Amino acid sequence: MRVENTTLEKKYHDAVEHWRRHWMPDYELLLQSWDKFFPKDEAFCLCAKMEVGTPDMVAVGAHAGEKKRLAPNQLTEEEARHLLAIIRAQASTEFGSIQQHAGTLARAQDDEDRFWVMRVMAEELRHGYQMFHLLLSQDWSKAAGGVKGEDMVEEVLSMGTGSHVLDAFNLDYDSFIDNICFAALVDRVGKYQLTMQKICAYKPMADSMPPMLREEAFHLAAGVIPLRRWAKRAAQDDPYVTMQAIQRSFNKWFPRALEMFGDERGGDTNVKFGFKDMKNREAQDLYLEEVRRMVRDINLRFLRARFPERSPETVEITLDALERDHGRREGVASEDLLRLPDARFFRRKGEPAWTMIGAAGETFTDPEAYLRYLATQLADGYMASRDMKLYGDGLRKVASGEWTAKDATQRMPKLRRVGGNCPCSRAVRWVVDEPAAPSRS
């Protein structure tokens, strides 16, 4: 394994640093405390990291067996535009997650949890920087029909919570529980995306993935390890964290995480162009199975802490019974454990978009009843949010037939920054992107 580090042209590096000063005020503290919290890990570097020695041949798709593309002008315009959309979305997620984490970072109960999330934020900044390197190190304008990497960089730096590409990055956190559950659920999707893109037919993209994946492993740990610890504390009746509070956060983030894979019926183009090696449903199914294993592990830790005198085998039997019967065993009810919601629950995009499906798979027909049900499944702070108000308005229109599911997805408002792209400008407004008028030609 050999990695080459590079930095952006000074004006772009400075722009990232300027953005960082707004959204990561504890950045210098993190660097000063790095050896205390991460003594075995190499120091943080705000730079682009390119893996040396990755495969030279396209692995999948229409160009399988050919040499990987080294420059945008070796791609067709359709391929270049498609890849730029992937890079733009990836960059947006990196900067978007920092903005989300920043809002509740100071609410962490433990310094270790706080510094772990601060490290996640720093590495997300580096990942966004990596995507900027891909946009700026080559001229995309000719290959992509005039689209410029510089313009995309400016656009991404202007985005805020509410205007990012993917819905999961447009929701505010309600508490530090969201910081942790987001890392466990949403960053796990990131792992799948980066893994699929390791084989990308555009070699600079493929070379970017291995260093990002190694860092992404820590991001998952920053979610899972606190969840394991919290489950043990909840089993001992710790008043500061409960399995029910964790469940409500799971219910908020799990649907948005599933939607990050794209529509379950899609992904063919990514494979055809050699940019990814799995279609959407295939990757999502693997993710679902992995999250099920994570939830079971957390539940086992809860039960072991509740029954410390019992053998691991006995605890496994108890969990099997609770999962099978949904009843109660020796003072523990199935509702006391974490449950993975149905994959159709609370979805706005994809195959089950705007259907009214409960966390256990039950079906609703009345939007008012469904919204009242969601109020029992989601945190109060989130239910009182503008996002939920907009969702409820859209749900009612879909249920009445006024809108199709596609209409509702397209008409969900987004924030747009007005008065400049610098984060110093806090002037934003909600706008609806109206569908383009059909061409008369």
N, C-alpha and C positions, 0 to 999 in steps of 0.2 A: 504494500500500500504506500503510494507516494502522492502527496498533494502539493499543488502549486498555489500559492496565495497571490492575489493581485488586488489592487485598489482602484476605485473609479477615478476618472478625471476629477481634479480638485473641486471644480464647481459643483459637481454632482455629489461627491463625498461630503462637501460642506452642507449641501442641501439636506442630506440624510441626517447629518449631525444636528442641524438646526431643528429638524422635525423631532429628533430624539430628545432634545432639551425640553421640548414642550410636553412630551408624553412619558418620558422616563426620568423624572427628577432624581430618582435614587440610583441612577446608572453608575455614578462615580463611587457611591457607597458600595455597590455590588463589586466593582473592580477592586476596591480596597479590602473587601472582606472575602475575596474569592478563595484565598488559601485557607481561610478558617472553615468555610463551608464545603469547599470542593478541593481538598488538599491533594488528591490523586489525579486531578484533571488538569490538562494544559490550560494556560491562561487564555482568556477570551480575546478574539481578534475580530474587529469589524472589517471584514474583507471578503472577497469572493474566493472560494476554495474550489479548485478544479482537480478532480481525481485523474491521475496519470495511469495509463495502461488499461483503460476500459475497452471492451470489444469494438472493433472497427467496422463490423458488418451489421447490416440491418437484420434483426432477428425475426420480425413478423410482418405481415401485411403484403401489399402489392409489390414492395421493393425488397422483400426478403432475399438475402444472399448478396445484395449489392453493397457497395461502400456507403457508410454513413455520410450524411451531408455535413459539411464543415462550415458552410456559409449560407446565409439566406438566399442568395441568388442561385443556389443549387436546388431550391424548392420551387414547386409551382406556386402561383399566386394563391390558389385555394389552400395549399398546404401551409404556406407562410402565414396567411390570415388565421388559419385554424390554430397553428402553434402559438401565434401571438396572443390569441384569446386564452389559451392555457396559461401562458406566462403571466398575462395580466391578472387572471383570476388567482394564480398562486401568489403573486406579489400582494394583491389586495388582502388575501387571507393573513399574510404575515403581519402587515402593518395594522390590519383590523383587530387582530387578537391582542396586540399590545394596547390599543386604545380601550378594549374591553377590560383587560386585566387591571389597567391603571385605576379604574374607577373604584375598585373594592380591595386593592392590594393592602392598604393600611389596616383593613379589618381582620387580617389574619391573627389568630390567637397565639400562634407560635412563630418565633423568629425563623426557625428552620423552614417552615412552610412558606413564609414570606420570601425568604431568600431563594428558595427553589423556584418560586414563580417569577421572581426577578431575573433569574438565570434564563428561564423559558422566554421571557420577554426579550432579553438581550439576544438570544439565539434566533428568535423570530425576526428581530431586526437584521441580523446577519443574513437570514434566508431571503428577506425582502431585498437586501443589498445584492444578494446573489442573482436574483431575477433582474435587477437593474443592470447588472453586468451583462447579462444575456441581451438585454434591450439596447445597450449603449456600445457594446464592443464591436458591433457590426452594423452596417447600413441596411435597414429593413425596407426603406421607402420604395425602392424599385421592385423588390420581390413581392411586397404586400400592397401594391397599388397605391403608393403614396403615404401609407401609415408609417409614422416615425416613432422610433423608440423613445426619443426625447419627450415627445408629447405624452406618451404613455406614462413615463416616469412622473411628469408633472401632474397628470391626472390622478395617479395612485397616491401621491403625496397630499393631494387635496381631499381625498376621501375621508369620511368620518363614519362613526357608527350610525348606520341608517342609509349610507350610500355605497357600501361595498358591494362587490359582485355577488357574493353568496349570502343567503339569508342568515346563516349561522353567525355571521360576523356583523349583523345589523341589530343585535339585541344587547341591551345593557345587562350587566350582572346585577342581581338583587342582593347578593351577599357573597362572602368569600367561599361559600359552598359552591357557587357557580364557577369560581376560578378552578376549583379542583375537579368538579364533574366535567367541565368543558375540556380540561386536559385529558381526562380519562376517556371521554367519548369522541370529541371533535378532533383532537390531535391524533387519535387513533385512525381516523379517516385519512388524515394527512400522511400517516405512515403508508397506507395503501396507495395513495396517489403517487408518492415519491417512489415507492417500490415499482409500480407499473411503469413509471417514466424512466427508470434506470436503463431500459432498453431503447430509449427514444432514438429514432432515426436521425435526428439532428444531434450530432455528437456533443456540442457544447452543453446542451441540455442534459444528455446522459451523463456527462462528466461532472455535472453539478450535483447529481442526486446522492452518490454515496456519502459525501461529507454531511449533507443535510440529514440523511437517514440516521447516521451515527448520533447526531445531536437530537433527532426526534425521539430516539429511545429514552433519553432523559425526560422529555416532555411527558411521555406516557407514565413514567415512574412518578413524576410530580403530581399526577392525578391518582394513580392506583395506590401508592404507598400511604398517603394521607387517608384515603378511603378505608384501607385496611385498619389503620390505627383508629379512625373514627368509629368503625363498626365495633371494635373491641370496647371502646369507651361507651358506646350506646348500649351494649349488652350489659354493662355494669351500671346502667341508669345515670350516666353522666348527663346533667341537665343542659349542657352547652351544645350538644349535637345529638340528633336523633336519626334513626333510619328513615323516618317519615319525611324529615326535611331533605335528606339526600334523595329520597324517591321523587319528591316534587321537582328537584333540580334535574334528575334523570329524565323525567317526563317532559321537561322543557327542552332539553338539548338533544335527546335521542332522535326525535323526528327530524330536526334540522340536520343532524349528522348524516342520517340516511339520505337526505336530499342532496348532500354534497357529492354523491356518486353520480348525480344526473338521473334522468328518467330511466327507470328500470328497463325500458325497452330499447335504450340507446347505447351508444358507445362504439358502433360499427366503424364510424369514420376514424376514430382514434386508432383502432387496430389496423384498418386499411392503410392509413398513412404511416404506420409503424411507430406511432408516438406512445402507445401503451400496449400492453400485452393481454389485457382482459377487457371484456365489455362490462357495462355498468352493473347488470344484475349479478354476473359472476363474482365481481369484486365485492358487491354489497352482501351477497350470501356468505362469503368468507368472513367478512366483518361481523355479520350477525352471530355467526358461530363463535367467533373470538370474544365478543362482548358477553355472550351467554356464559362462557367459561369464566370471565372476569367476575360477573355477578355471582356465580356459584362460589367462587373463591372467597369473595367478601362475605357471603352468607355463612360459609363454613367458619370463618374467623369470628363472626358474631356468635355462633352457637358454641364454639370452643371456649370463648370468653364467658359465656353464660353458664356452661357446664364444664368447668376446668378439670373436674375429677374424672371425666369420661374419656374413653379412648377415642382416637380419631375415627376408627371404624364405626363406633357407636354413633358418633356425631354425624357421619355420612348417612347412616341409616335414618336418623331423625330428619335430616334435610330431605332425603328422598321421599319420606312419608309426607312431609309438609308440602313439597312441590307436587306430589301426586294427588293428595286429598284436599289441599287448600283448607285444612282444618287447624287443629290446635294439638300440640304435643307438649305435655308437662309445663304448661304455663307460657309457651311460645306459640303465637298464632302465625299463620302464613303471612298475614298483613304486617307482622313485625320485621319481615325480611324484605330485601330488595327484590323487585320484580322487573323483568325487562318488558316494556310495553310492546303490544302488538305492532308490527312494522307498518301498519296502516293508520295507527293512532295519530291524530292531530297533524295530518299532513297537508301541505299546501302545494307541493309540486310532486311530479312523478305520477306513476300509475294510479295511486289512490288519492290524488289531490282533491281536497275539499269534500271528501267523503266523511261521514260522521261515525267514526269507529272508536270504541272505547279502548282503554289500555289493555283490557282482557279479551278484546276482540268482539265485544258486544256492539250491536248496530243501533243507531239512533236515527229517527226520521224528522224530528222537530229541532230546528236550530236553537231555540230557546232552552229546550231541555238539555241539549248537548253543551251549550255554554254554561249552564248551571252545573252540569257534570264536570266540565273542565275546571270549574272553580274549586272542586273537591280534590283535583289532581295536581294543580299547579300552585306555586307560592302566591300568597296574597299580593305581594309587591308586583309580581309579573301580571297577575290578573288585572291590576289597576293601571297597567301601562297603556300607552298609546298603541303599541303593537297589537295588543289583544283587542282593543276597541276597533282598530282597522280590520283585524281578522274577523271579528264578529259581524261587522257591517258586510264584509264580503261573503261570509257564510250565509247570511240571510238572503242575499241577492242570488246566490247560487241555488239555494233551496227553493226560492220562489220562481226560478226559471228566468229571472231578469238577466242574469249573467250565466255564461258557461264557466266551467272550471278554468278554462284557458283565459277567459276574460278576467276572472278574479285574480289569477296569478299575475297577469300583465298589469292590472290596475292597482296593485298594492303600492301605495306611495313610497317614494324614497326621498331622503334628504339631499338637497343640493346646496353647496356652499356658494354664497354670493359675497362679493367684495374682496376677491382674491383667493389664491390657493394656499397661502401661508396659514398654518394652524393658528397664528395670532388672530386671524379673522374668524370670529365666532358667529358671523351672520349666516344663518342657514334657513332654508324653508323647505316644506314638504311639497313635492310635485308629483304628478302622475304622468308617466310616459305614455302618451296616447299612441295607439297603433298608427303606423304610417298609412296615409291614404293610398288606395290602390292606384297603380299606374294606368293611364288611359291609352298608353301606346300599345 
